[in-house]
Structures are given as C-alpha cells and as structure tokens.
C-alpha cells in the first residue's frame, strides 16, 4: 500500500515539474512573441498531455498495480522525452523553434492513446460483463 502511494505521488510530482519546466522552455523560446493569443494557445497545447496524464493518474487509483506501473512508466517517458526535446538537447538543422512545441505534444498524445486505449477498453469490457451478469 505504501509503495503504491509512493509511486502515485512520485508520478504526480514528476508530472507537475515536467509541465512547469515545459512551459518555462516554451516561454523562453517565444520570448519575442508579441501575440498573447498565440502564447496562450501554445501553453494550452504544451500542457494538454500533462493534464491528461494527471487526470489519468487520479482515475487510476482503482486499477491493478500492473496497469498503474505501465501508466507511471509512460509518465516518466513522456515527461523526460518532452524535456529533452524542449530543452534543445536534440535540435535539428533548419528546424523552427515553434516546431518542437507543436510536434512533442502531438507525439505525447499518440503515446497516451497507444498505451492507455487497450487498458481502458479492457476495463470497460470488464465493467460491461459485470453489469450483464447482474
């Protein structure tokens, strides 16, 4: 129980730090941007995978430890990958600065869908079977 709680809290802390750092990198990259609307849209887009993972982490309390470990591993991969890309560690020649802030959240959403869809489908099927048996 304590181990599960520790993993849950660690995942939430990693997500919050990753989200704050990602926005910090975005603000740094767009420091000369004058459009507040564009900054707000980019902020929402960059934060969206982190928000989805926080919500999923909260929902996952009833999941088996196996599925929660998959989720926590995904949180670490997405957060570290995002920070590596946003920090400029992997810059590609000719790449516009805004490109990584568009593509990284998109890839993060794809990873979330790939990893979580089977879990959610299996859990939904299980809940339907329970309802049909009553």
Buried (B, 14 or more C-beta within 10 A) or exposed (E): EEEEEEBBEEBBEBBEEBBEBBBEBBBEBBEEBEEEEEBEEBBEBBBBBBEBBBEBBEEBEEBEEEBBEBBBEBBBEBBEBBBEBBBEEEEEEEEEEBEBBEEBBEBBBEBBEEBBEEBBEEBEEEEEEEEEEE
